[in-house]
Amino acid sequence: MSKKLNYNKTKKSTNELLNNEINDSIRLLNKIDLKNYRYLKKEIKKLKHKKGKIEKKEYLKELIDLRDRLSV
């Protein structure tokens, strides 16, 4: 019987951790401004088209800049 109870406690704890992580992720997604996201998505598309025309170093620099704008 005690093995069964310990299993249930562990299962409940794991479920709570997962639920908390999912809720945190949802809160983070809600903070992202939709207009900013759409703008950055367009900029990434433009950058992908320019990828073959510019140097790798410049491409990576611009990609990092876009990433930083999204995370702010």
GIUR-V143283 format. One record per pair of residues at least 6 apart in sequence whose C-alpha atoms are under 8 Angstrom apart, sorted by the first residue. I is the first residue (numbers start at 1). J is the second residue. D is the distance in whole Angstrom. If there is no record, write none. Layout:
BEGIN
I;J;D / I;J;D
END
This chain:
BEGIN
32;70;8 / 36;70;8 / 37;70;7 / 40;66;7 / 40;69;8 / 40;70;7 / 43;66;8 / 44;63;8 / 44;66;7 / 47;59;7 / 47;62;8 / 47;63;8 / 51;59;6
END
